[in-house]
Amino acid sequence: MVIMPDHLHLIAGFNKMPGIKHTIQTFKRYHARNEGVVWQSGFFEHRLRNDAEFTEKFHYVLFNPVRKQLVNDAREWPYKFCRGYF
């Protein structure tokens, strides 16, 4: 997970019930009410079908702060959680 100033990127698995839509809506509602977070509307999901797709999306997520010129190196971004990668 990488938390950006106005959104976040997350690679996660979801149970079929209640499903991704309900889970994301509940998460966003909770943080909007309790933390005052103003979220972008909606969300985008992508199913990762193989290791190559996982690797591609993992690097996309990790390097988002670099592409947005918030840091020069992805390791400098403090708002991330990468189990087993750093």
N, C-alpha and C positions, 0 to 999 in steps of 0.2 A: 504494500500500500504506500502510495505517495500522496501526501496532502499538499495541495497547492493553495494559493491565496483565496481562490473562489470556487474550487472544486477539488475532488480527489479522484485518484485512479486506484483501482483495487482488482486484484486477481484472487478470486475466491470460488468456492463451490457452494451450491445452494441445494437444500432439499426440495423435492418436487412440491411439497406442501409445507409451508404456505407459499413457497415460490419466491423468485427473485423480485418481482414487481412489488409484492406486499412487503417483503423484507426491506427493500430500499426505501419505499415510502415511509415505513415505520421509523427507520433509522434517521431519515432526513427530518421527519416531523419532530422526533424527540430532540434532536440537536438544534433545530430552529426554535423550539419552545424553551428549552433549558439553557442553551448556550448563545442564543441570538444569531445563529448562523443563517446567512441569506444564501440559499442554494441556487444554482442554475436550475431552470425548469427541466424536468424529465431526466432521463439517463440513457446511456448507450451500453448495450451488452454485446459481447462477442463470444461465441462458443469456441473453446480451444480444443481442437480435435486430435492434435498430435504434439510431439515434443518440439517440432520446428515452429509451430504456431505459438506454443507457450514461450519459447525463447524469444521470438520476435516481439510479442506483446510485453514480456517481462522487460526487455530493453527499452521499448517505447515508454513504458510507465516510468522506469528508473531514470531515464534521461530527459523526461519532460521539464524539470527545472533548468536543465542546461539549455534546451531549445528555447525556453522562455527567458534566457539570459539572467536568471536569478542566482546562478552559481556557475563557476567554470568547470567543475568536476562533480559528477553525480554523488560522489562520496561526501561532498561538503554539505549537501542538503540535509538539514537536521530533522525534517518532518517526514520520515519514512520508516517503514517496518518491513524488513526482508528477512524472514526466517532462514537462517543457514547461508546467507549470501554475503553478509558483511561481518 
